[in-house]
Amino acid sequence: MECRAQVLTANFTEFQLATVFTFLIHEAAFFLSGLPSLLFERFGLFAKYKIQVRLPTFSSSSANANLSDLIQFIRR
């Protein structure tokens, strides 16, 4: 393990190592923090707390997106 650390510190700057490893730790923490809710949803444990009865259709989603775009255009 020390050999690998020496190779890394010999070939990369501290800034490069800190940037890469900070990014990797951040992404791992972000994914792992959402994993329980993904599993609960997958196994149906959130079913009794579900508010939305049906999923929105493509036409209603596109209508909402178009309305949002129109509002943003008018505001400018």
Long-range contacts (C-beta under 8 A, 24 or more apart in sequence): none
